[in-house]
Amino acid sequence: MANSISQAALDEAATRLAGAKRLLIGTAAGMSVESGIPTYRRPGETSWKNYGAFDALGIKAEDLSCPQAFEEQPELAWGFLEWKRRLVSEAEPHEGYAALHEIARAAPASFIQTTNVDGLHLRAGWEPDRLHEIHGSFWRLQCLGPCQREAWEEPRVPLADLDPETMRAQDWPRCPACGRSARPHAILFADLDYVGNAPAERARAEFKAAAPDVMLIVGESGVIPTHVFDGRTLKREQGTFLINLNPDANSKGAREADLQLSLGAREGLLALAERVLER
């Protein structure tokens, strides 16, 4: 468990969270890694490592995570997507998700923004109208065109046939409106065609505009500092108190935070929830 310094920091964080009127939560890859979902980027490593069969075949994952790949190599792009969807479908939200929801319920108003595309917040019971999946979700699809600014839910697994030797897919979904190949409703590399999620984007913007008094960031490395940028802006413009939960005390989030908790997501959130509920 946490050392004495972290104990004092946890107590201070819990007091802030228990007293929050409007709590904004930002979660990133470090939130889901303890559910068995690998992060895209790890300190000291090149991004997109450890992709098993794709590495063995000499296939670079980053080459398959762009709209061009779904256009020109759909059997491989869909093979990679199907492989990831199956991996994520086997994961379960760890206890920290329920703890985070307990913390949020203690505030009169709360909202989660996440850069994760795994859908674990929804599976753990978070209300969809108080969530913005900033980078989209593996559990929705959109037209590759796109022929329309709409996405559709596809929770089924599998969605395509996958050859485990070649990692190529067959019979992947197509757009119900125009018949063109579907793609994930998630932001890809060099992506100009992601159709977004207008209602969730509006809800997030409105919540931020109404001056959250506390923001809790969980598991963001800072390589892509989406939540850190929001937190820094809110702290400067609205006086939001910024709490960063991340084992890396040297991360960008730690440097920007008013209070740094150097713990993993599961351990830190369980400890925080216990203290918040005592207050």
C-alpha positions in Angstrom: 0.0 0.0 0.0 1.0 3.6 -0.2 3.8 5.1 1.9 3.2 7.7 4.6 3.6 10.6 2.2 1.0 9.1 -0.1 -1.3 8.5 2.8 -1.3 12.2 3.6 -1.8 13.0 -0.1 -4.7 10.5 -0.3 -6.4 12.1 2.7 -6.1 15.6 1.1 -7.3 14.3 -2.2 -10.3 12.6 -0.6 -11.2 15.8 1.2 -11.1 17.7 -2.1 -13.2 15.1 -3.9 -15.7 14.7 -1.1 -16.3 18.5 -1.2 -16.4 18.9 -4.9 -19.6 20.4 -6.4 -18.6 19.6 -10.0 -16.1 16.9 -10.6 -14.5 16.3 -14.0 -12.7 13.0 -14.4 -10.2 12.3 -17.2 -9.1 8.7 -17.8 -6.4 7.3 -20.1 -4.6 4.0 -20.9 -3.3 3.6 -17.4 -6.9 3.2 -16.2 -7.5 0.0 -18.3 -4.1 -1.6 -18.3 -4.9 -3.4 -15.0 -7.8 -5.0 -16.8 -5.3 -6.6 -19.2 -5.5 -4.1 -22.0 -2.0 -3.1 -23.1 -1.1 0.5 -23.5 0.0 1.8 -26.9 3.0 3.6 -25.4 5.2 2.7 -22.5 8.0 4.7 -21.0 11.3 3.8 -22.7 9.6 1.8 -25.5 8.7 2.5 -29.0 4.9 2.8 -29.5 2.9 -0.1 -30.9 5.1 -2.9 -29.5 4.2 -6.4 -28.5 1.4 -7.2 -31.0 2.1 -10.9 -31.1 1.2 -12.6 -34.4 1.4 -9.3 -36.3 5.0 -8.8 -35.2 5.8 -12.4 -36.2 4.4 -11.7 -39.7 6.4 -8.5 -40.0 3.2 -6.4 -40.1 3.5 -2.9 -38.5 0.5 -2.1 -36.4 0.7 1.6 -37.1 0.4 0.9 -40.8 -3.0 -0.7 -40.2 -4.5 1.9 -37.9 -5.3 4.6 -40.5 -8.2 5.2 -43.0 -5.9 4.4 -45.9 -5.3 0.9 -44.7 -9.1 0.2 -44.5 -9.3 1.5 -48.0 -6.3 -0.3 -49.6 -5.7 -3.3 -47.3 -9.1 -3.9 -45.7 -8.4 -7.6 -45.0 -5.3 -6.7 -42.9 -6.8 -3.6 -41.3 -9.9 -5.5 -40.3 -7.8 -8.4 -39.2 -6.0 -6.1 -36.8 -9.3 -4.5 -35.6 -11.0 -7.8 -35.1 -7.9 -9.1 -33.1 -8.0 -6.0 -30.8 -11.8 -6.2 -30.4 -11.6 -9.9 -29.3 -8.8 -9.0 -26.9 -10.8 -6.2 -25.3 -14.0 -8.2 -25.2 -12.2 -10.7 -22.8 -11.2 -7.9 -20.4 -13.3 -7.1 -17.4 -13.4 -3.7 -15.6 -11.2 -3.9 -12.5 -12.4 -2.8 -9.1 -11.1 0.6 -9.6 -13.9 1.4 -12.1 -16.6 0.8 -9.4 -14.5 2.8 -7.0 -14.3 5.7 -9.4 -18.1 5.6 -9.8 -18.5 5.8 -6.0 -16.2 8.8 -5.9 -18.2 10.5 -8.7 -21.5 9.8 -6.9 -20.3 11.8 -3.9 -20.3 15.0 -6.1 -23.6 16.8 -7.0 -22.4 16.8 -10.7 -19.8 14.7 -12.4 -18.6 13.9 -15.9 -16.0 11.5 -17.4 -13.9 12.2 -20.4 -11.8 9.3 -21.6 -9.2 8.8 -24.3 -9.7 5.0 -24.1 -11.6 3.2 -26.8 -12.3 0.0 -24.9 -15.8 0.9 -23.6 -15.0 -0.3 -20.0 -16.6 2.7 -18.4 -19.9 1.8 -20.0 -19.5 -1.8 -19.1 -18.8 -0.8 -15.5 -22.2 1.0 -15.4 -21.3 4.7 -16.1 -24.2 6.6 -17.6 -23.7 7.3 -21.3 -25.0 10.9 -21.1 -22.2 11.8 -18.6 -19.4 10.3 -20.7 -17.4 11.5 -23.7 -15.2 8.9 -25.3 -12.9 11.5 -26.9 -11.1 9.1 -29.3 -14.2 7.0 -30.1 -14.9 3.4 -29.4 -14.2 -0.1 -30.8 -17.8 -0.9 -30.2 -19.1 1.5 -32.8 -18.6 1.6 -36.5 -18.9 4.3 -39.2 -18.8 4.4 -43.0 -15.4 4.5 -44.5 -16.6 7.2 -46.9 -18.1 8.5 -44.8 -21.5 8.8 -46.5 -23.1 10.2 -43.4 -22.2 11.8 -40.1 -23.6 8.9 -38.0 -22.1 5.9 -36.3 -23.8 2.6 -35.2 -23.3 0.3 -32.3 -21.7 -3.1 -33.0 -21.1 -4.9 -29.7 -21.0 -8.4 -31.3 -17.9 -10.4 -31.2 -16.8 -11.6 -33.6 -17.6 -9.2 -36.4 -15.5 -10.8 -39.0 -13.8 -14.2 -39.8 -10.2 -14.0 -38.8 -7.5 -16.4 -40.1 -5.1 -16.9 -37.1 -2.2 -17.8 -39.4 -2.3 -14.8 -41.7 -4.2 -12.4 -39.4 -6.4 -11.5 -42.4 -10.1 -10.9 -42.1 -13.1 -11.9 -44.3 -16.7 -10.8 -44.3 -16.3 -7.6 -42.3 -19.3 -5.3 -41.9 -20.4 -2.7 -44.4 -22.2 0.6 -44.2 -26.0 -0.1 -44.0 -26.6 3.1 -46.0 -24.3 2.8 -49.0 -22.7 -0.7 -48.8 -19.2 0.6 -48.5 -16.8 -1.0 -46.1 -17.1 0.0 -42.4 -14.3 1.2 -40.2 -14.1 1.7 -36.4 -15.8 4.8 -35.0 -12.4 5.8 -33.5 -9.8 8.3 -34.3 -7.1 6.7 -36.5 -3.7 7.9 -37.6 -3.9 10.6 -40.3 -7.7 10.6 -39.9 -9.8 13.3 -41.6 -13.0 11.2 -41.7 -13.8 10.4 -38.1 -17.4 11.6 -37.8 -17.3 12.4 -34.1 -20.0 12.2 -31.4 -21.7 15.6 -31.4 -24.0 15.1 -28.3 -21.1 13.8 -26.1 -18.9 16.6 -27.4 -21.5 19.2 -26.4 -22.0 17.6 -23.0 -18.3 17.7 -22.3 -18.0 21.4 -23.4 -21.0 22.4 -21.3 -19.6 20.7 -18.2 -16.2 22.3 -18.6 -17.8 25.7 -19.2 -19.7 25.5 -15.9 -16.4 25.6 -13.9 -15.6 22.2 -12.4 -14.0 22.8 -9.0 -12.0 19.6 -9.1 -10.5 17.5 -11.9 -9.1 14.0 -11.3 -6.8 12.7 -14.0 -6.2 8.9 -14.0 -3.5 7.0 -15.9 -2.4 9.6 -18.5 1.2 9.3 -19.5 1.3 12.8 -21.0 2.6 11.6 -24.4 -0.7 12.8 -25.7 -1.7 15.2 -22.9 -5.4 15.6 -23.6 -6.5 15.6 -20.0 -3.4 17.5 -18.8 -4.1 20.3 -21.3 -7.7 20.5 -20.1 -6.7 20.5 -16.5 -4.0 23.2 -17.0 -6.5 25.4 -18.8 -9.3 24.9 -16.2 -6.9 25.6 -13.4 -5.7 28.8 -15.0 -9.1 30.1 -16.2 -11.5 28.7 -13.6 -9.4 27.8 -10.5 -10.1 24.1 -10.8 -8.1 22.0 -8.4 -6.1 19.4 -10.3 -5.4 15.9 -8.9 -3.2 13.5 -10.9 -3.3 9.7 -10.2 -0.3 8.1 -12.0 2.6 6.0 -10.7 5.0 8.1 -12.7 5.8 11.1 -10.6 7.7 12.6 -13.5 4.8 12.6 -15.9 3.5 15.9 -17.4 0.3 15.4 -15.3 2.4 15.3 -12.2 4.2 18.5 -13.0 0.9 20.3 -13.7 -1.1 18.9 -10.8 -1.9 20.6 -7.5 -1.7 17.2 -5.9 0.1 14.1 -7.3 -0.8 10.6 -6.2 2.0 8.2 -7.4 -0.2 5.1 -7.4 -1.7 2.8 -10.1 -5.3 3.3 -11.0 -6.8 0.4 -9.2 -4.9 0.8 -5.9 -5.3 4.6 -5.9 -9.0 4.6 -6.7 -9.9 2.0 -4.1 -8.0 4.0 -1.5 -9.6 7.2 -2.5 -13.1 5.8 -2.6 -12.7 4.4 0.9 -11.7 7.8 2.2 -14.3 9.7 0.3 -17.1 7.6 1.6 -15.9 8.2 5.2 -16.3 11.9 4.8 
